[in-house]
Amino acid sequence: MLSFTLACLWALIAAAVALGPRRWHWPAAYALIVSGIPLVGYVTLQNGPVAGLVVLAGGVSMLRWPMRFLGRWVMRHLHQGR
């Protein structure tokens, strides 16, 4: 399936970026997030919600640091509203 092939290619690119210099990490993370969101939708459309959730979990595990920073940012902004 094309969607799984693209998802595997995305994971290989993410792994290759992780092996590169640190100055590439954040710009590449932004590009991976922007390309990964529609990819998860495409996998879900072609293969169903379970496959979409598996690919989403794989993407989140590859991008765990940006997800942690996003979670901290959201919590900080939620607590400022009190």
C-alpha positions in Angstrom: 0.0 0.0 0.0 1.2 3.4 -0.9 0.2 5.0 2.4 2.3 2.5 4.5 5.2 2.9 2.1 5.1 6.6 2.6 4.9 6.2 6.4 7.9 3.9 6.4 9.8 6.4 4.2 8.8 9.2 6.7 10.2 7.0 9.6 13.4 6.4 7.7 13.9 10.1 7.1 13.2 10.8 10.8 15.8 8.3 11.8 18.3 9.7 9.4 17.7 13.2 10.7 18.3 12.0 14.3 21.7 10.7 13.2 22.6 14.1 11.8 24.0 17.2 13.5 21.9 18.8 16.2 21.4 22.0 14.2 19.2 20.0 11.8 16.9 18.6 14.5 14.4 21.4 15.1 14.0 22.5 11.4 13.6 18.9 10.4 11.2 18.3 13.2 9.0 21.1 11.9 9.1 19.6 8.4 8.4 16.1 9.7 5.4 17.3 11.7 4.0 19.3 8.7 4.4 16.3 6.4 3.3 13.7 9.0 -0.1 15.1 9.8 -1.6 14.6 6.3 0.3 11.2 6.1 -1.5 10.0 9.2 -4.8 11.1 7.6 -3.9 9.3 4.4 -3.1 6.0 6.3 -6.3 6.3 8.2 -8.3 6.9 5.0 -6.8 3.9 3.2 -6.5 1.4 6.1 -8.8 2.4 8.9 -8.6 4.1 12.3 -6.5 1.3 13.9 -3.7 1.6 11.4 -3.9 5.4 11.6 -3.5 5.2 15.4 -0.5 2.9 15.0 1.2 5.3 12.6 0.3 8.2 14.8 1.9 6.5 17.8 5.0 5.7 15.8 5.2 9.4 14.7 4.8 10.6 18.3 7.5 8.2 19.4 9.9 9.5 16.8 9.1 13.1 17.7 8.9 12.8 21.4 10.9 15.9 22.3 8.8 18.3 20.2 5.7 16.6 21.7 7.0 17.2 25.2 7.7 20.9 24.5 4.2 21.2 23.0 2.7 19.7 26.1 4.6 22.0 28.3 3.6 25.0 26.2 -0.1 24.0 26.3 0.0 23.5 30.1 1.8 26.8 30.6 -0.9 28.6 28.6 -3.7 26.8 30.3 -2.4 27.7 33.7 -1.9 31.4 32.8 -5.7 31.7 32.2 -6.5 31.0 35.8 
